[in-house]
Amino acid sequence: MTSIVRAAKKDIQLLSELAEVTFIESHGRSANAKDIRIYISEKYNEHILKDELSDPKNIYHIIYYNNNPAGYSKIIFDAPYAESKIKNITKLERIYLLKEYYDLQLGSALFQFNIDLSKSNNQMGMWLYVWKENPRAVNFYKKHGFVIIGSHDYKISENHSNPNHQMLLNY
């Protein structure tokens, strides 16, 4: 059984744990261990997540499988990228699953949930950044209709950035 629930302040610790584990599983080899640890401690700590959840523009959801948290997402409505002429476009800022749930189609379910939510809020499309060296994720987005429209260096630390594709899906 799968369910998707909007995250609330009571979920901060769970979100922090999911964020840490899923980031390590998907990006842990993208930089040295020290840089990854620092990045996680700065971006996914409970204080940061509390601030993000307090801001109504940040929309977090947690996906559960058999009542166990399996992953999470974060979208932002009306978040155009610099070159966009469309103002009502959603940024898919995060969508992560725990590795043990990869082959259960939960990523597709959580993704489709966010697409439907975006469309129901009068958004015209969705954009994101994805690490170029994560072919599983790049192929996932291509399979769901995203196209590469640019690139972006995603800063992990003062000394390291990951090369990312910028991808777009128009509705």
Backbone as a printed PyTorch tensor [residue, N CA C, xyz], in Angstrom:
tensor([[[  0.8360,  -1.1900,   0.0000],
         [  0.0000,   0.0000,   0.0000],
         [  0.8770,   1.2490,   0.0000]],

        [[  0.5250,   2.1920,  -0.8480],
         [  1.2840,   3.4330,  -0.9900],
         [  0.4040,   4.6140,  -0.5970]],

        [[  0.9890,   5.5640,   0.1180],
         [  0.2910,   6.8140,   0.4150],
         [  1.2910,   7.9620,   0.3250]],

        [[  0.7790,   9.1180,  -0.0410],
         [  1.5930,  10.3280,  -0.1400],
         [  0.9430,  11.3770,   0.7480]],

        [[  1.7430,  11.9270,   1.6690],
         [  1.2300,  12.8390,   2.6830],
         [  2.0370,  14.1260,   2.6630]],

        [[  1.3380,  15.2430,   2.7670],
         [  2.0320,  16.5300,   2.8670],
         [  2.8060,  16.5850,   4.1820]],

        [[  4.0660,  16.9450,   4.1030],
         [  4.9040,  17.0220,   5.2960],
         [  4.5260,  18.2450,   6.1290]],

        [[  4.6190,  18.0640,   7.4270],
         [  4.3250,  19.1330,   8.3820],
         [  5.5020,  19.2610,   9.3480]],

        [[  5.4220,  20.2280,  10.2320],
         [  6.5190,  20.4390,  11.1850],
         [  6.8210,  19.2010,  12.0230]],

        [[  5.8210,  18.3910,  12.2890],
         [  6.0430,  17.1680,  13.0690],
         [  6.9400,  16.1790,  12.3140]],

        [[  7.1180,  16.3850,  11.0140],
         [  7.8980,  15.4750,  10.1730],
         [  9.3430,  15.9250,   9.9670]],

        [[  9.7730,  16.9710,  10.6480],
         [ 11.0990,  17.5430,  10.4100],
         [ 12.2120,  16.5220,  10.6230]],

        [[ 12.1760,  15.8040,  11.7060],
         [ 13.2360,  14.8170,  11.9660],
         [ 13.2320,  13.7300,  10.8960]],

        [[ 12.0560,  13.2420,  10.5280],
         [ 11.9500,  12.2240,   9.4850],
         [ 12.4750,  12.7590,   8.1500]],

        [[ 12.0900,  13.9670,   7.7970],
         [ 12.5840,  14.5700,   6.5480],
         [ 14.1040,  14.6990,   6.5620]],

        [[ 14.6370,  15.1250,   7.6860],
         [ 16.0830,  15.2720,   7.8020],
         [ 16.7820,  13.9300,   7.5890]],

        [[ 16.2410,  12.8890,   8.2030],
         [ 16.8260,  11.5490,   8.0480],
         [ 16.7040,  11.0520,   6.6110]],

        [[ 15.5220,  11.2200,   6.0110],
         [ 15.3310,  10.8110,   4.6150],
         [ 16.2720,  11.5770,   3.6900]],

        [[ 16.3860,  12.8770,   3.9180],
         [ 17.2420,  13.7090,   3.0740],
         [ 18.6890,  13.2600,   3.1460]],

        [[ 19.1600,  12.9970,   4.3420],
         [ 20.5520,  12.5790,   4.5060],
         [ 20.8260,  11.2460,   3.8120]],

        [[ 20.0110,  10.2650,   4.0930],
         [ 20.2560,   8.9300,   3.5390],
         [ 20.0990,   8.9320,   2.0210]],

        [[ 19.0390,   9.5520,   1.5180],
         [ 18.8190,   9.5310,   0.0690],
         [ 19.8680,  10.3370,  -0.6760]],

        [[ 20.3360,  11.4240,  -0.0740],
         [ 21.3840,  12.2000,  -0.7380],
         [ 22.6720,  11.3910,  -0.8190]],

        [[ 23.0200,  10.7240,   0.2470],
         [ 24.2210,   9.8840,   0.2340],
         [ 24.0660,   8.7610,  -0.7910]],

        [[ 22.8970,   8.1280,  -0.8160],
         [ 22.6830,   7.0360,  -1.7710],
         [ 22.7630,   7.5030,  -3.2200]],

        [[ 22.2630,   8.6950,  -3.5060],
         [ 22.2350,   9.1530,  -4.8970],
         [ 23.4250,  10.0160,  -5.2890]],

        [[ 24.0390,  10.7250,  -4.3360],
         [ 25.1200,  11.6640,  -4.6600],
         [ 26.4000,  11.4400,  -3.8590]],

        [[ 26.4220,  10.4200,  -3.0390],
         [ 27.5570,  10.1920,  -2.1480],
         [ 28.8910,  10.0400,  -2.8360]],

        [[ 28.8640,   9.5990,  -4.0810],
         [ 30.1260,   9.4350,  -4.8200],
         [ 30.4730,  10.6700,  -5.6600]],

        [[ 29.6750,  11.7040,  -5.5510],
         [ 29.8820,  12.8810,  -6.4010],
         [ 30.9730,  13.8170,  -5.8900]],

        [[ 31.3630,  13.6620,  -4.6500],
         [ 32.4030,  14.5030,  -4.0520],
         [ 33.0520,  13.6950,  -2.9330]],

        [[ 34.0920,  14.2600,  -2.3370],
         [ 34.7250,  13.5170,  -1.2460],
         [ 33.7910,  13.4870,  -0.0300]],

        [[ 34.0300,  12.5110,   0.8350],
         [ 33.1410,  12.2650,   1.9740],
         [ 32.9990,  13.4900,   2.8730]],

        [[ 34.0770,  14.2240,   3.0770],
         [ 34.0140,  15.4170,   3.9370],
         [ 33.0850,  16.4660,   3.3410]],

        [[ 33.1980,  16.7160,   2.0350],
         [ 32.3360,  17.7010,   1.3850],
         [ 30.8680,  17.2730,   1.4450]],

        [[ 30.6160,  15.9870,   1.2650],
         [ 29.2400,  15.4830,   1.3380],
         [ 28.6860,  15.6730,   2.7520]],

        [[ 29.4630,  15.3380,   3.7530],
         [ 29.0140,  15.4970,   5.1550],
         [ 28.6900,  16.9590,   5.4630]],

        [[ 29.5680,  17.8540,   5.0240],
         [ 29.3470,  19.2820,   5.2730],
         [ 28.0840,  19.7560,   4.5550]],

        [[ 27.9290,  19.3430,   3.3050],
         [ 26.7530,  19.7340,   2.5250],
         [ 25.4720,  19.2870,   3.2460]],

        [[ 25.4420,  18.0220,   3.6470],
         [ 24.2600,  17.4920,   4.3300],
         [ 23.9940,  18.2520,   5.6280]],

        [[ 25.0430,  18.5070,   6.3870],
         [ 24.8440,  19.2010,   7.6650],
         [ 24.3510,  20.6290,   7.4600]],

        [[ 24.6920,  21.2500,   6.3400],
         [ 24.2540,  22.6210,   6.0700],
         [ 22.8850,  22.6990,   5.4020]],

        [[ 22.5390,  21.7210,   4.5910],
         [ 21.3080,  21.7960,   3.7950],
         [ 20.1400,  20.9950,   4.3340]],

        [[ 20.4240,  19.9350,   5.0850],
         [ 19.3650,  19.0210,   5.4900],
         [ 19.2280,  18.8950,   6.9970]],

        [[ 19.7260,  19.8650,   7.7310],
         [ 19.5730,  19.7900,   9.1820],
         [ 18.1410,  20.1960,   9.5720]],

        [[ 17.7670,  19.8550,  10.7840],
         [ 16.3970,  20.0910,  11.2280],
         [ 16.0400,  21.5790,  11.2700]],

        [[ 16.9900,  22.4390,  11.6000],
         [ 16.7280,  23.8840,  11.6430],
         [ 16.3740,  24.4020,  10.2380]],

        [[ 17.1580,  24.0120,   9.2470],
         [ 16.8970,  24.4460,   7.8610],
         [ 15.5410,  23.9250,   7.3940]],

        [[ 15.2830,  22.6540,   7.6480],
         [ 14.0120,  22.0730,   7.2080],
         [ 12.8320,  22.7200,   7.9280]],

        [[ 12.9980,  23.0780,   9.1910],
         [ 11.9310,  23.7810,   9.9130],
         [ 11.6420,  25.1210,   9.2410]],

        [[ 12.6970,  25.8520,   8.8810],
         [ 12.5110,  27.1270,   8.1830],
         [ 11.8260,  26.9180,   6.8350]],

        [[ 12.2560,  25.8940,   6.1040],
         [ 11.6560,  25.6450,   4.7970],
         [ 10.1850,  25.2600,   4.9260]],

        [[  9.8620,  24.4290,   5.8940],
         [  8.4660,  24.0340,   6.0860],
         [  7.6060,  25.1970,   6.5700]],

        [[  8.2130,  26.1740,   7.2000],
         [  7.4780,  27.3590,   7.6600],
         [  7.1500,  28.3050,   6.5170]],

        [[  7.8490,  28.1680,   5.4240],
         [  7.6210,  29.0100,   4.2510],
         [  6.5930,  28.3260,   3.3520]],

        [[  5.4180,  28.9160,   3.1660],
         [  4.3530,  28.2520,   2.4070],
         [  4.7000,  27.9700,   0.9430]],

        [[  5.7180,  28.6130,   0.4240],
         [  6.0730,  28.3360,  -0.9770],
         [  6.7260,  26.9590,  -1.1400]],

        [[  7.3070,  26.4200,  -0.0800],
         [  7.9550,  25.1040,  -0.1280],
         [  6.9390,  24.0220,   0.2040]],

        [[  6.7090,  23.1380,  -0.7450],
         [  5.7020,  22.1000,  -0.5800],
         [  6.4040,  20.7410,  -0.5560]],

        [[  6.4470,  20.1580,   0.6250],
         [  7.0830,  18.8580,   0.8420],
         [  6.0210,  17.7740,   0.9610]],

        [[  6.3200,  16.6090,   0.3940],
         [  5.4850,  15.4220,   0.5710],
         [  6.3750,  14.2340,   0.9070]],

        [[  5.8320,  13.3240,   1.6760],
         [  6.5100,  12.0750,   2.0140],
         [  5.6900,  10.9390,   1.4260]],

        [[  6.3760,  10.0170,   0.7670],
         [  5.6970,   8.8360,   0.2420],
         [  5.9790,   7.6710,   1.1850]],

        [[  4.9100,   6.9490,   1.4960],
         [  4.9890,   5.7950,   2.3780],
         [  4.6510,   4.5330,   1.5860]],

        [[  5.3500,   3.4680,   1.9020],
         [  5.0630,   2.1630,   1.3170],
         [  4.8820,   1.1850,   2.4680]],

        [[  3.7130,   0.5700,   2.5530],
         [  3.3840,  -0.3050,   3.6870],
         [  3.6550,   0.3900,   5.0190]],

        [[  3.2410,   1.6450,   5.0910],
         [  3.3720,   2.4880,   6.2860],
         [  4.8090,   2.8570,   6.6490]],

        [[  5.7700,   2.5680,   5.7830],
         [  7.1660,   2.9490,   6.0100],
         [  7.5360,   4.1100,   5.1000]],

        [[  8.2120,   5.1370,   5.6220],
         [  8.6270,   6.2430,   4.7580],
         [  9.6220,   5.7320,   3.7220]],

        [[  9.3430,   6.0310,   2.4530],
         [ 10.1660,   5.5330,   1.3550],
         [ 10.8940,   6.6400,   0.6090]],

        [[ 10.4440,   7.8800,   0.7570],
         [ 11.0700,   8.9920,   0.0530],
         [ 10.2960,  10.2720,   0.2800]],

        [[ 10.7320,  11.2970,  -0.4220],
         [ 10.0740,  12.5990,  -0.2500],
         [ 10.2930,  13.4630,  -1.4890]],

        [[  9.5280,  14.5430,  -1.5500],
         [  9.6800,  15.5060,  -2.6430],
         [  9.5080,  16.9180,  -2.1030]],

        [[ 10.0130,  17.8560,  -2.8890],
         [  9.8260,  19.2780,  -2.5920],
         [  9.6120,  19.9960,  -3.9150]],

        [[  8.5000,  20.7210,  -4.0070],
         [  8.2410,  21.5460,  -5.1830],
         [  7.9760,  22.9790,  -4.7390]],

        [[  8.1490,  23.8860,  -5.6940],
         [  7.8730,  25.3030,  -5.4720],
         [  7.0880,  25.8070,  -6.6790]],

        [[  5.8710,  26.3120,  -6.4380],
         [  5.0670,  26.8880,  -7.5070],
         [  5.5790,  28.2800,  -7.8700]],

        [[  5.2860,  28.6880,  -9.1000],
         [  5.6160,  30.0380,  -9.5720],
         [  7.0880,  30.3490,  -9.3340]],

        [[  7.9500,  29.4320,  -9.7740],
         [  9.4010,  29.5510,  -9.5750],
         [ 10.1180,  29.4660, -10.9210]],

        [[  9.9940,  30.5050, -11.7450],
         [ 10.6200,  30.4340, -13.0670],
         [ 12.1450,  30.4430, -12.9850]],

        [[ 12.7620,  29.7450, -13.9170],
         [ 14.2140,  29.8090, -14.0440],
         [ 14.5640,  31.0910, -14.7950]],

        [[ 15.8100,  31.4920, -14.7700],
         [ 16.2340,  32.8140, -15.2480],
         [ 15.7800,  33.1190, -16.6760]],

        [[ 15.8600,  32.1450, -17.5780],
         [ 15.5460,  32.4000, -18.9890],
         [ 14.0710,  32.1970, -19.3180]],

        [[ 13.2660,  31.8150, -18.3460],
         [ 11.8680,  31.4860, -18.6090],
         [ 11.0260,  32.7330, -18.8050]],

        [[ 10.1630,  32.6670, -19.7790],
         [  9.1840,  33.7310, -19.9860],
         [  7.8720,  33.3700, -19.2720]],

        [[  7.7910,  32.1350, -18.8000],
         [  6.6050,  31.6450, -18.1060],
         [  6.7970,  31.8610, -16.6060]],

        [[  5.8830,  32.5680, -15.9830],
         [  5.9870,  32.8410, -14.5430],
         [  5.3450,  31.7370, -13.7110]],

        [[  4.2730,  31.1330, -14.2250],
         [  3.5840,  30.0910, -13.4540],
         [  4.1140,  28.7090, -13.8720]],

        [[  5.3350,  28.4560, -13.3820],
         [  6.0120,  27.1920, -13.6360],
         [  6.5640,  26.6680, -12.3090]],

        [[  6.5190,  25.3630, -12.1430],
         [  6.9230,  24.7150, -10.8950],
         [  8.3740,  24.2730, -10.9690]],

        [[  9.0980,  24.4750,  -9.8930],
         [ 10.4320,  23.9060,  -9.7640],
         [ 10.3190,  22.6350,  -8.9330]],

        [[ 10.7690,  21.5380,  -9.5080],
         [ 10.9030,  20.3000,  -8.7470],
         [ 12.2870,  20.3590,  -8.1330]],

        [[ 12.3210,  20.7460,  -6.8750],
         [ 13.6100,  20.9650,  -6.2330],
         [ 14.2200,  19.6760,  -5.6950]],

        [[ 13.3640,  18.7690,  -5.2180],
         [ 13.8720,  17.4940,  -4.6940],
         [ 12.8350,  16.4080,  -4.9150]],

        [[ 13.3200,  15.2610,  -5.3030],
         [ 12.5150,  14.0460,  -5.3030],
         [ 13.5000,  12.9020,  -5.1090]],

        [[ 13.3830,  12.2420,  -3.9830],
         [ 14.3280,  11.1960,  -3.6120],
         [ 13.5820,  10.0080,  -3.0260]],

        [[ 14.0690,   8.8160,  -3.3590],
         [ 13.5970,   7.5800,  -2.7560],
         [ 14.7550,   6.8830,  -2.0860]],

        [[ 14.4560,   6.1810,  -1.0120],
         [ 15.4520,   5.2970,  -0.4240],
         [ 15.7330,   4.1810,  -1.4230]],

        [[ 16.9730,   3.8010,  -1.5450],
         [ 17.4030,   2.8300,  -2.5490],
         [ 16.6010,   1.5250,  -2.4900]],

        [[ 16.2470,   1.0930,  -1.3150],
         [ 15.5320,  -0.1780,  -1.1780],
         [ 14.1550,  -0.1620,  -1.8420]],

        [[ 13.6600,   1.0270,  -2.2020],
         [ 12.3390,   1.1500,  -2.8230],
         [ 12.4080,   1.4950,  -4.3190]],

        [[ 13.5930,   1.4890,  -4.8930],
         [ 13.7730,   1.9340,  -6.2750],
         [ 12.8940,   1.2010,  -7.2860]],

        [[ 12.7500,  -0.0730,  -7.1950],
         [ 12.0950,  -0.8250,  -8.2650],
         [ 10.6150,  -1.0900,  -8.0250]],

        [[  9.9870,  -0.2680,  -7.2220],
         [  8.5720,  -0.4610,  -6.8990],
         [  7.6680,   0.5820,  -7.5650]],

        [[  8.2070,   1.3900,  -8.4720],
         [  7.4530,   2.4360,  -9.1740],
         [  6.9890,   3.5590,  -8.2460]],

        [[  7.6070,   3.6590,  -7.0720],
         [  7.2310,   4.7170,  -6.1380],
         [  7.6990,   6.0860,  -6.6270]],

        [[  8.8520,   6.1150,  -7.2780],
         [  9.3380,   7.3790,  -7.8380],
         [  8.3610,   7.9250,  -8.8600]],

        [[  7.8540,   7.0510,  -9.7120],
         [  6.8640,   7.4760, -10.7110],
         [  5.5780,   7.9470, -10.0420]],

        [[  5.1610,   7.2450,  -8.9790],
         [  3.9400,   7.6460,  -8.2670],
         [  4.1090,   9.0200,  -7.6190]],

        [[  5.2350,   9.2360,  -6.9630],
         [  5.4820,  10.5290,  -6.3120],
         [  5.6480,  11.6310,  -7.3480]],

        [[  6.3180,  11.3110,  -8.4360],
         [  6.4880,  12.2820,  -9.5200],
         [  5.1240,  12.6700, -10.0970]],

        [[  4.2920,  11.6820, -10.4350],
         [  2.9790,  11.9700, -11.0210],
         [  2.1040,  12.7490, -10.0490]],

        [[  2.1990,  12.4360,  -8.7740],
         [  1.4720,  13.1920,  -7.7540],
         [  1.8440,  14.6740,  -7.8350]],

        [[  3.1520,  14.9560,  -7.9420],
         [  3.6090,  16.3480,  -8.0100],
         [  3.2010,  17.0150,  -9.3160]],

        [[  3.2160,  16.2920, -10.4150],
         [  2.7460,  16.8400, -11.7010],
         [  1.2710,  17.2180, -11.5840]],

        [[  0.4610,  16.2950, -11.0620],
         [ -0.9730,  16.5690, -10.9110],
         [ -1.2170,  17.7730, -10.0030]],

        [[ -0.4600,  17.8590,  -8.9230],
         [ -0.5900,  18.9900,  -8.0050],
         [ -0.2030,  20.2900,  -8.7100]],

        [[  0.8660,  20.2360,  -9.4660],
         [  1.3150,  21.4110, -10.2090],
         [  0.2500,  21.8650, -11.2100]],

        [[ -0.2700,  20.9240, -11.9730],
         [ -1.3080,  21.2620, -12.9590],
         [ -2.5490,  21.8270, -12.2900]],

        [[ -2.9420,  21.2560, -11.1530],
         [ -4.1500,  21.7290, -10.4680],
         [ -3.9550,  23.1190,  -9.8590]],

        [[ -2.7110,  23.5820,  -9.8140],
         [ -2.4110,  24.9340,  -9.3330],
         [ -2.0300,  25.8610, -10.4810]],

        [[ -2.5600,  25.5490, -11.6610],
         [ -2.4370,  26.4010, -12.8560],
         [ -1.0010,  26.6560, -13.2820]],

        [[ -0.1520,  25.6750, -13.0830],
         [  1.2280,  25.7910, -13.5340],
         [  1.3020,  25.3110, -14.9920]],

        [[  2.2270,  25.8600, -15.7490],
         [  2.3410,  25.5430, -17.1730],
         [  3.4210,  24.5130, -17.4860]],

        [[  4.1780,  24.1360, -16.4710],
         [  5.2350,  23.1680, -16.6720],
         [  6.0300,  22.9940, -15.3950]],

        [[  7.1150,  22.2090, -15.5320],
         [  7.9750,  21.9350, -14.3930],
         [  9.4150,  21.8950, -14.8840]],

        [[ 10.3320,  22.3810, -14.0520],
         [ 11.7480,  22.3280, -14.3900],
         [ 12.5380,  21.8400, -13.1870]],

        [[ 13.7740,  21.4300, -13.4450],
         [ 14.6090,  20.8700, -12.3940],
         [ 16.0670,  20.8620, -12.8280]],

        [[ 16.9250,  20.5810, -11.8570],
         [ 18.3300,  20.2720, -12.1040],
         [ 18.5370,  18.8160, -11.7290]],

        [[ 19.3630,  18.1140, -12.5130],
         [ 19.6960,  16.7260, -12.2100],
         [ 21.1670,  16.5020, -12.5240]],

        [[ 21.8380,  15.8060, -11.6390],
         [ 23.2560,  15.5240, -11.7850],
         [ 23.4890,  14.7050, -13.0520]],

        [[ 24.3770,  15.2000, -13.9080],
         [ 24.6590,  14.5500, -15.1850],
         [ 25.1940,  13.1310, -15.0220]],

        [[ 25.8540,  12.8550, -13.9270],
         [ 26.4550,  11.5400, -13.7210],
         [ 25.5320,  10.5760, -12.9720]],

        [[ 24.2470,  10.8770, -12.9540],
         [ 23.2450,   9.9870, -12.3850],
         [ 22.3170,   9.5540, -13.5300]],

        [[ 22.7810,   8.5930, -14.3530],
         [ 21.9910,   8.2200, -15.5280],
         [ 20.6090,   7.6770, -15.1810]],

        [[ 20.4690,   7.0430, -14.0410],
         [ 19.1520,   6.5370, -13.6380],
         [ 18.1550,   7.6920, -13.5200]],

        [[ 18.5720,   8.7760, -12.8690],
         [ 17.6820,   9.9290, -12.7010],
         [ 17.4500,  10.6460, -14.0330]],

        [[ 18.5080,  10.8570, -14.8050],
         [ 18.3620,  11.5310, -16.1000],
         [ 17.3810,  10.7570, -16.9820]],

        [[ 17.5350,   9.4450, -17.0400],
         [ 16.6340,   8.6190, -17.8550],
         [ 15.2090,   8.6280, -17.3160]],

        [[ 15.0660,   8.6680, -15.9980],
         [ 13.7390,   8.7560, -15.3870],
         [ 13.0210,  10.0040, -15.8950]],

        [[ 13.6980,  11.1360, -15.8580],
         [ 13.0620,  12.3840, -16.2990],
         [ 12.7920,  12.3810, -17.7940]],

        [[ 13.7110,  11.8710, -18.5780],
         [ 13.4810,  11.7900, -20.0310],
         [ 12.2670,  10.9080, -20.3260]],

        [[ 12.1700,   9.7830, -19.6210],
         [ 11.0340,   8.8710, -19.8050],
         [  9.7070,   9.5600, -19.4970]],

        [[  9.7390,  10.5260, -18.5850],
         [  8.5300,  11.2530, -18.2110],
         [  8.3350,  12.5440, -19.0150]],

        [[  9.1110,  12.7220, -20.0820],
         [  8.8660,  13.8300, -21.0060],
         [  9.7350,  15.0560, -20.8400]],

        [[ 10.6480,  15.0790, -19.8960],
         [ 11.5360,  16.2300, -19.7300],
         [ 12.5610,  16.2700, -20.8560]],

        [[ 12.9530,  17.4700, -21.2160],
         [ 14.0330,  17.6690, -22.1910],
         [ 15.1150,  18.5240, -21.5400]],

        [[ 16.3400,  18.2980, -21.9670],
         [ 17.4690,  19.0810, -21.4600],
         [ 17.4510,  20.4410, -22.1360]],

        [[ 17.4970,  21.4900, -21.3250],
         [ 17.4730,  22.8500, -21.8820],
         [ 18.7110,  23.6530, -21.5080]],

        [[ 19.5650,  23.0840, -20.6950],
         [ 20.7530,  23.8220, -20.2900],
         [ 21.5590,  23.0240, -19.2940]],

        [[ 22.5290,  23.6980, -18.6990],
         [ 23.3520,  23.0500, -17.6820],
         [ 23.5690,  24.0200, -16.5280]],

        [[ 24.0050,  23.4510, -15.4260],
         [ 24.1570,  24.2310, -14.2000],
         [ 25.1900,  23.5280, -13.3260]],

        [[ 26.0950,  24.2690, -12.7470],
         [ 27.0350,  23.7010, -11.7900],
         [ 26.4240,  23.8240, -10.3980]],

        [[ 26.1400,  22.6840,  -9.8020],
         [ 25.5060,  22.6320,  -8.4990],
         [ 26.5790,  22.5600,  -7.4300]],

        [[ 26.6510,  23.5890,  -6.6090],
         [ 27.7260,  23.7170,  -5.6330],
         [ 27.5020,  22.8040,  -4.4230]],

        [[ 28.4590,  21.9050,  -4.2150],
         [ 28.4410,  21.0090,  -3.0600],
         [ 29.2800,  21.6040,  -1.9310]],

        [[ 30.4130,  22.1960,  -2.2900],
         [ 31.3100,  22.8040,  -1.2950],
         [ 32.0670,  23.9410,  -1.9690]],

        [[ 32.8970,  24.6140,  -1.1960],
         [ 33.7230,  25.6870,  -1.7520],
         [ 34.6360,  25.1720,  -2.8590]],

        [[ 34.9860,  23.8920,  -2.7700],
         [ 35.9490,  23.3200,  -3.7120],
         [ 35.3400,  22.3930,  -4.7480]],

        [[ 34.0320,  22.1550,  -4.6740],
         [ 33.4550,  21.1570,  -5.5710],
         [ 32.0490,  21.5410,  -6.0180]],

        [[ 31.8150,  21.3940,  -7.3120],
         [ 30.4800,  21.5410,  -7.8940],
         [ 30.1920,  20.3330,  -8.7620]],

        [[ 28.9360,  19.9240,  -8.8080],
         [ 28.5230,  18.8230,  -9.6740],
         [ 27.8980,  19.3880, -10.9410]],

        [[ 28.2850,  18.8580, -12.1000],
         [ 27.6550,  19.2960, -13.3460],
         [ 26.2340,  18.7390, -13.4210]],

        [[ 25.2850,  19.6160, -13.6310],
         [ 23.8650,  19.2350, -13.7080],
         [ 23.2720,  19.6180, -15.0510]],

        [[ 22.2950,  18.8160, -15.4860],
         [ 21.4240,  19.2190, -16.5930],
         [ 20.3220,  20.0710, -15.9990]],

        [[ 19.8740,  21.0510, -16.7540],
         [ 18.6240,  21.7140, -16.4390],
         [ 17.6130,  21.1000, -17.3930]],

        [[ 16.4990,  20.6230, -16.8570],
         [ 15.5070,  19.9430, -17.6650],
         [ 14.1370,  20.6080, -17.4970]],

        [[ 13.3140,  20.4750, -18.5400],
         [ 12.0270,  21.1450, -18.5730],
         [ 10.9540,  20.2030, -19.1030]],

        [[  9.7850,  20.2830, -18.5070],
         [  8.5980,  19.5880, -18.9790],
         [  7.4850,  20.6280, -19.1130]],

        [[  7.0130,  20.8280, -20.3210],
         [  5.8800,  21.7200, -20.5330],
         [  4.5970,  20.8870, -20.5190]],

        [[  3.5230,  21.4720, -19.9520],
         [  2.2340,  20.7560, -19.9160],
         [  1.3980,  21.2040, -21.0940]]])
